Amino acid sequence: MAKNRFPYLLGHAEIASLYGVERQTSQLWKTRGVLGEPDVVISGNPYWLLPTVLGLSEDGTREYMPERLKEYKAGIDGGYEVDDAAELPDIVGLKEIPWVFGKKYMDVYQWRVRRSFASEDAMVSGSPLWLLDTVLEDAGQRGRATVQEGIDRIRAGEREQIKPRGRKPSAEPKPTPPPLPEARTFTPGEHTVEDVAAFAADLLNSGFSMTVRPKR
């Protein structure tokens, strides 16, 4: 199968490398609005077009490294520049490919592990990416059935989106826990073992935990 051309896309790892900063810095640029919203999201990961990334140097506060740019381009086989996200070809990752076949994620993952699936067209920020055409060509060669509904979803621009970080807020407030019982002190001669056992039983039956610290 002939290798298809792939557009230059960059994730946080490539942006950080290009500008000689830590990956967390690129992520901070995104948080602070220095780096705009991703041009495309694939399998929950954000990616930017090369012109968008190079535009970060226009205000003079940041400079990309020409040699790093050359290295990046050399790492994308058949790479080419796209100026507008609307001109991007249909690109998928491991989260969208199951839609093409009506399969589960692990089914496609196993195909890849067993090398019974097309090699990725590019590896960007550690994630494999394929052109949809690559996936369909490979399916045809291997005689794998595809699901038109899944293909249509991808061609319509639907992708697995970025999941928000942190815990999902609860729709209902948590109930206020009951107040703790008052502490009691049991001393020899004043209380019996039965008194202690009854108090402990009340605590346990009410769902409280208990720590016993003996004193002289």
Secondary structure, 3 states (H helix, E strand, C coil): CCCCCEECEECHHHHHHHHCCCHHHHHHHHHHCCCCCCCEEECCEEEEEHHHHHHHHCCCCCCCCHHHHHHHHHCCCCEECCCCHHHCCCEECCCCHHHHHCCCHHHHHHHHHCCCCCCCCEEECCEEEEEHHHHHHHHHHHCCCCCHHHHHHHHCCCCCCCCCCCCCCCCCCCCCCCCCCCCCCCCECCECHHHHHHHHHHHHHCCCCCCCCCCC
